[in-house]
Amino acid sequence: MPAKSKAQQKAAGAALSAKRGDAKKSDLKGASRDMYESMSEKQLDELASTKRKGKPEHVDNDK
């Protein structure tokens, strides 16, 4: 599943870093912490590896 925004891609990258032990879980906040707890390393890798070109910075979830 590709990331829908740059912010989502960055959050997935932070969560993936913590999953792999490169960063501390305690440093995660908000969406990245939720992603860390609810997604597998493979799922995070798929989101984090999404190309950023053409993606909006944020996506409105109300739609």
C-alpha positions as CSV (number, residue, x, y, z in Angstrom):
1,M,0.0,0.0,0.0
2,P,1.6,3.3,-1.1
3,A,1.7,6.3,1.2
4,K,-0.9,9.0,0.4
5,S,1.2,11.9,1.6
6,K,4.7,13.0,2.4
7,A,3.8,13.2,6.1
8,Q,2.5,9.6,6.1
9,Q,5.7,8.4,4.3
10,K,7.9,10.2,6.9
11,A,6.0,8.8,9.8
12,A,6.3,5.3,8.4
13,G,10.0,5.8,8.0
14,A,10.4,6.8,11.6
15,A,8.4,3.8,12.8
16,L,10.4,1.5,10.6
17,S,13.6,2.9,12.0
18,A,12.4,2.1,15.6
19,K,11.2,-1.4,14.5
20,R,14.7,-2.1,13.2
21,G,16.3,-0.8,16.4
22,D,18.0,2.2,14.7
23,A,15.9,4.6,16.8
24,K,14.2,4.5,20.2
25,K,10.5,3.7,20.4
26,S,10.2,6.3,23.2
27,D,11.2,9.0,20.7
28,L,8.1,8.2,18.5
29,K,5.1,10.5,18.7
30,G,1.6,10.5,17.2
31,A,1.1,8.7,13.9
32,S,4.6,7.1,13.9
33,R,4.0,5.6,17.3
34,D,0.6,4.2,16.2
35,M,2.2,2.8,13.1
36,Y,4.9,1.2,15.1
37,E,2.4,-0.6,17.3
38,S,-0.1,-1.7,14.6
39,M,2.0,-2.5,11.5
40,S,4.5,-5.1,10.6
41,E,8.0,-4.2,9.4
42,K,7.1,-5.3,5.9
43,Q,4.0,-2.9,5.9
44,L,6.1,0.0,7.2
45,D,8.8,-0.7,4.6
46,E,6.2,-0.5,1.8
47,L,4.9,2.8,3.1
48,A,8.3,4.3,3.8
49,S,9.6,3.3,0.4
50,T,6.9,5.2,-1.5
51,K,8.2,7.9,-3.9
52,R,7.5,11.4,-2.6
53,K,7.3,13.1,-6.0
54,G,3.8,14.4,-6.7
55,K,2.5,13.6,-3.2
56,P,0.9,16.4,-1.1
57,E,2.5,17.2,2.2
58,H,-0.7,16.3,4.1
59,V,-4.0,14.6,3.1
60,D,-7.4,15.6,4.6
61,N,-8.9,12.5,6.2
62,D,-12.5,14.0,6.4
63,K,-13.2,13.0,2.8
